[in-house]
Amino acid sequence: MTEDDRARGGGGVPSAAAEEVARAAARAFGLSPAQPDDSGPSTAAQRLHTDPDTVERDLIKLVLTIVELLRQLMERTAIHRVDQGDLSEPQEERIGMTLMILHERMTELCDRYDLTMDDLNLDLGPLGTLLPHDGA
């Protein structure tokens, strides 16, 4: 039995957990289910006619979320490399300064678009949040 078969409950039908994850992802990313062609314009097509200010803010929110995720991954990698002794002192200084500057720029951009760092942490439903909370 493959992992796909287990996720489908063995009978080819998605399990309740997989369906819940799909619903959570749809809520997090504002997705709507596909509709047959004869049902008229889809909700997704109607959403294309939105307020330009909202579109810009939502796009900035998505981009900043991805950048923050990458920043946290780079920070964890740097900490691991420091703990392993893989970096010289000048490299540690440079990485530390770079990460501090990136964090400051992230804060500035969040302020500019009236976002908080918590706004960037997408709720993935049963999977939890995308970004770990501070100290995690």
N, C-alpha and C positions, 0 to 999 in steps of 0.2 A: 504494500500500500504506500503510495507516494504521499508527500506532504500536502499536495493539492487535494488528493482524495480525502485525507484526514480533515482538511479545512472545509471540504464540501460535505462532510459527514458520511462519506462513503457512497452516497446515493446520487451524486452528481448535483445536488442542491447545496448552495452555500450554507454553512452553519450560521447559527444565530450570532456568534461572536464576529464572524467575518462580515455579516450584514450590519452589525452595530458599528464596526470600524468604518465601513463604507459610508454609513450615515454620518458619522462624526467627521470624516474627511470632507464630505459634501457640505456640511455646516461650516467647517473651518475655512473652506475655500470658496464658499458661495456657489457651489455647483448645483445645477438642477438636472433631474433625470431626463434622458432623451425621450422625445415624443415622436409619434408617427408623423410622416410628412403631411397627411391629410388633416391634421389637427390645427393648422394655421401656424402663425408665428410662435416660436418657442419663447419661453421665459428668458433664456439666455440672449436671444436676438433682441428682445425688448429691453434688456438691461444695457445694451450698447448705447442707448440714448439717455445717458445719465448726465448729471451736472459735471462740467469739466473740473471744478474744484474737488469734487469727491473722487473722480478718477485719478487725478494727480496725487492726492493724499493716499489713496489706496495703493497706488503703484509705488510711491515712496515707502509706505509701510512694508510692502512685500520685499522691496530691495533692501531696506534696512534690516528686516528680519533675517534675510540670507546673509548679509554682511555680519550681523551680530553672531549668528551661528558659526560662521567661519572664524570670526575673531576669538570666540570662546574655544574653538577647536585648536587654533594656533596657540592660544595661551596655555592650554593643557599640554600640548606637545612641547612647548618651550619649558614648562615646569618639569616635565618628564626628562627632557634632555639635560636640564640643570641638575636634577637629582642623580642622573646617570654619570654626570661629569663629562658629557660630550662636548661642552662648549667652553671656550676660553673666556676669561673675564671681560675682554672687550666685546665679544659676541653676546654675552649675557647682557651687558649694558645696552648695546644697540637694540637687541630684541625687546628689552624692557622699555626703553624709550619709545620704540615703534608702537608697542601695544598700548602704552599710555596715551600717545598722541592719537591713535585710532579710537580709543575709548572717548577721548575729549571730543573728537570730530563727530562721533556717533551721538554724543550728548547734545552737541550744537545742532545737528540736523534734526534730532527729535524735538528740541525746543523750537526750531524754525517752523516745523510742520505740526506743532502742538500735539506731539506724541510723547508717551512715556516709554521707558524700557519694558514695562509690563504690557503695553500695547503690542509690542513685537513678539510676545510669547504666545504663540497660537495654541489654543486648546484643541488637542487631538482626541477628545472624548475618552474612551477607555484606555487609550495609550498614554494619557497624561498630557503634559504640556511639551511643546517642542524644545524649549530651552530649559535647562535646569535652573532652579532657584538659586540665589546667591548662597554660597557656602556649600553647594552640593557637588 
